[in-house]
Structure formats: structure tokens, C-alpha cells
Amino acid sequence: MRSHNIRRLRLFALILALCIAGVAPASQRINWRSYEEGMVLGKIEKKKVFLHFYADWCGFCRKMANTTFKDTALIDYLNENFMPIRVNTDLEPQTAGNYGVVGLPHTVFLTEMGEPIFSVPGFVATDTLMPMLQEVNNLKTDG
């Protein structure tokens, strides 16, 4: 009985330490990929692409990161059904220009082969984004 309590105490201490360190379990984070890696993996894994453009200085980008992209149901759905790619427009302006990004945040949905489906400029709340993800996921594409 005593060893059971010690194990439980160790587990609690580990969870507490992770929370204090700000480390979320892998299932609680979006598995963001770089543009190059994500585009290749999207084709290989036959997943539609969720391409999100942001910048560190962008207030609505931070708001989306701290609200929309923290929702566990959305995280799980996005990781399971899409290839999530995140592009910092300050570091990759050419990529942003290729997709006609003029304001931030900006989200583009692509087919498995990288063809544009549609794009959404601006902040998107969880209750708006989740139905979009489901609708796009159900679209029949050539991928």
C-alpha cells in the first residue's frame, strides 16, 4: 500500500512539474510543421493541409494561438485529419506572397496535393473554425 502512495505522489509531482514548466502533453498541442515538411507530408499521408500564417507582433495571431489553438477538441481534430503548417510571414515573406496573404492572421485550406480550396483572413474563433475543418475534411478532392 505504501509503494502505491509513493508512486501516486511521484506521478503528481511529475504532472505538477510539467504544468509549472508550461509543457503540455503532446496530445494537447497542434503538431505544427514547417511549410516544406508539411507540404511533402500532406501528399505522403494524403491529408488536406491547414496552412496558417502569423507573425509574432500580430495581436490577433497571439489571440488565436491562446484561444482557438488551445481547444482540445480542435487540436485533436486538426492533428488527426489535417497536416497543420504554420508560417511566420516575417521569416517567410515569399511563401505568404505566393498565397496572397496581405493581413494576419490568415488561414488557407489546401487539398492533399497542395491545391487551394479556400482561405480565411483574420481571427477565427473555435466555434467557427471547427465546422470549417469538418466541412473541408468531408470534401472529396483528387488527393
C-alpha positions in Angstrom: 0.0 0.0 0.0 2.8 2.4 0.8 4.6 1.9 -2.5 1.3 2.7 -4.3 1.1 6.0 -2.4 4.7 6.8 -3.3 4.0 6.1 -7.0 0.9 8.3 -6.9 2.9 11.1 -5.2 5.7 10.8 -7.8 3.1 11.0 -10.7 1.5 14.0 -9.1 4.9 15.7 -8.7 5.7 15.0 -12.3 2.4 16.4 -13.6 2.9 19.5 -11.3 6.4 20.0 -12.6 5.2 19.8 -16.2 2.5 22.3 -15.5 4.8 24.7 -13.8 7.3 24.4 -16.7 4.5 25.1 -19.1 4.9 21.9 -21.0 1.7 20.5 -22.3 1.2 16.8 -23.2 1.7 16.1 -27.0 -2.0 15.5 -27.4 -2.7 19.0 -26.1 -0.6 20.8 -28.8 -1.0 21.2 -32.5 1.6 19.3 -34.4 2.7 22.2 -36.5 5.1 21.5 -39.4 7.3 23.8 -41.4 6.0 24.7 -44.9 8.4 22.4 -46.8 8.0 19.5 -44.5 4.2 19.8 -44.2 3.6 20.1 -47.9 5.6 16.9 -48.5 3.9 15.0 -45.6 0.5 16.1 -46.7 1.0 14.4 -50.1 2.5 11.3 -48.5 -0.1 10.9 -45.8 -2.9 12.0 -48.1 -4.1 14.7 -45.7 -5.5 18.1 -46.6 -3.4 21.0 -45.4 -4.3 23.6 -42.8 -1.9 26.4 -43.6 -1.8 29.2 -41.0 0.1 32.4 -41.5 1.1 34.5 -38.5 3.7 36.9 -37.1 5.0 37.3 -33.5 4.0 41.0 -33.4 0.4 40.3 -34.5 -2.1 40.7 -31.7 -4.9 38.7 -33.3 -2.4 35.9 -34.1 -1.5 35.7 -30.4 -5.2 35.7 -29.5 -5.8 32.8 -31.9 -2.8 30.9 -30.6 -4.0 31.4 -27.0 -7.7 30.7 -27.5 -8.6 28.8 -30.7 -5.5 26.7 -30.9 -5.8 25.7 -27.2 -9.1 24.0 -27.6 -8.5 20.3 -27.0 -11.2 19.0 -29.4 -10.0 21.3 -32.2 -6.4 20.2 -31.5 -7.3 16.6 -31.7 -9.4 17.0 -34.9 -6.7 19.1 -36.6 -3.9 16.7 -35.7 -5.9 13.7 -36.8 -7.4 14.9 -40.1 -5.1 17.6 -41.4 -1.4 18.4 -42.0 -1.1 21.6 -39.9 1.5 24.1 -41.2 2.4 27.3 -39.5 4.3 30.0 -41.4 5.8 33.1 -39.8 5.4 35.8 -42.5 8.3 37.8 -41.2 10.6 34.8 -41.8 9.0 33.5 -45.0 7.5 36.6 -46.9 7.8 34.8 -50.2 5.6 31.9 -49.1 3.0 34.4 -47.7 3.1 36.3 -51.0 2.5 33.1 -53.0 -0.8 32.7 -51.2 -1.8 36.4 -51.4 -1.6 37.0 -47.7 -1.9 40.7 -47.0 -3.2 40.7 -43.4 -2.7 38.5 -40.4 -3.7 36.0 -39.2 -4.6 34.3 -42.5 -5.5 30.6 -42.9 -5.5 28.6 -46.2 -7.0 25.2 -46.7 -5.3 23.1 -49.4 -6.0 19.7 -50.9 -3.8 16.7 -50.3 -1.9 17.7 -53.5 -1.4 21.3 -52.4 -4.2 22.9 -54.5 -6.1 25.8 -52.8 -9.6 25.1 -51.5 -10.3 28.4 -49.9 -8.7 30.9 -47.5 -9.9 32.8 -44.4 -8.4 36.1 -43.5 -8.4 37.3 -39.9 -9.0 35.8 -36.5 -11.1 32.7 -36.4 -12.7 31.5 -33.1 -13.0 27.8 -32.2 -16.8 27.7 -32.8 -16.3 29.0 -36.3 -13.1 27.0 -37.2 -14.3 23.6 -36.1 -17.3 23.4 -38.5 -14.9 24.7 -41.3 -12.4 21.9 -40.5 -15.2 19.3 -40.6 -16.6 20.7 -43.9 -13.2 20.7 -45.6 -12.3 17.3 -44.3 -15.5 15.9 -45.8 -14.8 17.4 -49.3 -13.9 14.9 -51.9 -10.7 16.1 -53.7 -8.4 14.4 -56.2 -5.9 13.6 -53.3 
